[in-house]
Amino acid sequence: ENLTGLARMVRSYAMPAMENVALWHERDISHSSVERMIGPDATVTLDFALNRAAGVVEKLLVYPENMRRNLDRLGGLIHSQRVLLALTQKGVSREDSYAWVQRNAMPVWRGEGDFLTLLKADKDVAGTLTAGELEALFDLGYHTRHVDTIFSRVFG
């Protein structure tokens, strides 16, 4: 919450900075007054936010088993976007794809089944995507496939 608020504050300085650019060739006191505020406020706030973020990351405890358990509690709903996109790529309209996905997702929200099972039993969905195609859309590896690349870029 703190970092989100601080990010909003730093981002809020973008507008007055851009307004300064429009009149760069006609510098007057209105420019320097903005710059006197932006310079120290933005840099101090950003420094504090970055130190706070570093502390969060350094002290972060990750429990993969709990993460998996929480994902499983969603009954596969996290894959709904991929299903919707796969349906549209097969030629189903966006509106129909949304309706098909939603009518199978809503029972899962009510605790009345598993998303993949419901999709496989749906005549419209099953008539468009094979069971194998649906199962492939539920692969968590799709979402985590670039984790190692991201970590190597961030942490060298």
C-alpha positions, 0 to 999 in steps of 0.5 A, a space after each residue: 500500500 505504501 509503495 503504491 501511494 508513493 508511486 502515485 506521488 512520483 508519477 504525479 510529477 510527470 504532468 508539471 514536468 511535461 508542461 514545462 517542456 512546452 515552453 522550454 524556449 521561454 523560460 520564466 519563473 513558473 518553470 523554475 518554481 515547478 522544477 524546485 519542487 519536482 527535483 527534491 520531492 520526486 528524488 527523495 520520494 523515489 529513493 525512499 520507495 526504492 529502499 522500501 521495495 528492496 526491503 520487501 523483496 529481501 524479507 519476502 517469504 515464499 511458500 510455493 505449496 500455499 501458493 499452489 493450494 490457493 491457485 487450486 482453490 480457484 478451480 482453474 478460473 485463472 485460465 479463463 482468459 486463455 480459454 476466451 482467447 483460444 475460442 476467438 482464435 478458432 473463429 468464435 466471436 468475442 461476445 460468444 466466447 465471453 458468454 461460453 466462458 462465463 456460463 462455465 465460470 459462474 458455477 465454479 465461483 459458487 463451488 459447483 465444479 471444476 472449470 476444466 471439467 465444465 468446459 469439456 462438458 460444454 457442447 459449444 466449447 467442446 465443439 470448438 476446442 479439443 480436450 487436449 487443447 483445453 488441457 494445454 490452456 490450463 498449464 501453469 507453466 505458460 504463466 511462469 515460463 519467463 520467470 528465470 529470464 526476468 530474475 536474471 535481468 533484474 538480479 544479473 
